[in-house]
Amino acid sequence: MRQTKSKNHDEEFHIPNQAIIIGAHCNSDVRKNRCLELLKKVKLRFTDYVLIFCSHLPIDKEFYEYVDYAIYNKNNPSTNY
């Protein structure tokens, strides 16, 4: 089921109405590798979903291969006083 139809000049495409949002804090190589494995599996299994990745740490370029959108917010309210 498609929620939104969008038109980009002559090319029309559909935007899925379902999304998966993954929030991560990849501050070590172990966490980074575990998160990349998760993203790969989610991308393969849920092909009709939009995949959104969120982090308070800068996002490595290799993450962008597996997500549709990446949100980086440098302000982390749990650690900033």
VENSULPE-V564762 format. One line per field, one symbol per residue. phi: phi as a letter, one per 30 degrees, with the letter a starting at -180 (. if undefined). psi: psi as a letter, one per 30 degrees, with the letter a starting at -180 (. if undefined). burial: b if it has 16 or more other C-alpha atoms within 10 Angstrom, else e. A space follows every 50 residues. Layout:
BEGIN
phi = ???
psi = ???
burial = ???
END
This chain:
BEGIN
phi = .ccbcbbchcccbccdcbbccccbbccbdddddddddddddddddcdccd cccbaccecdeddddcbdbbccbddcddccc
psi = kkekkkkjcfkklkklgklkkkkliigleeeeeeeeeeeeeeeeeifglk jkkklflkklefeffflekkkkjfjjfffk.
burial = eeeeeeeeeeeeeeeeeeeeebeeebeeeeebeebbeebeebbeeeeebb bbbbbbeebeeebeebbeebeeeeeeeeeee
END
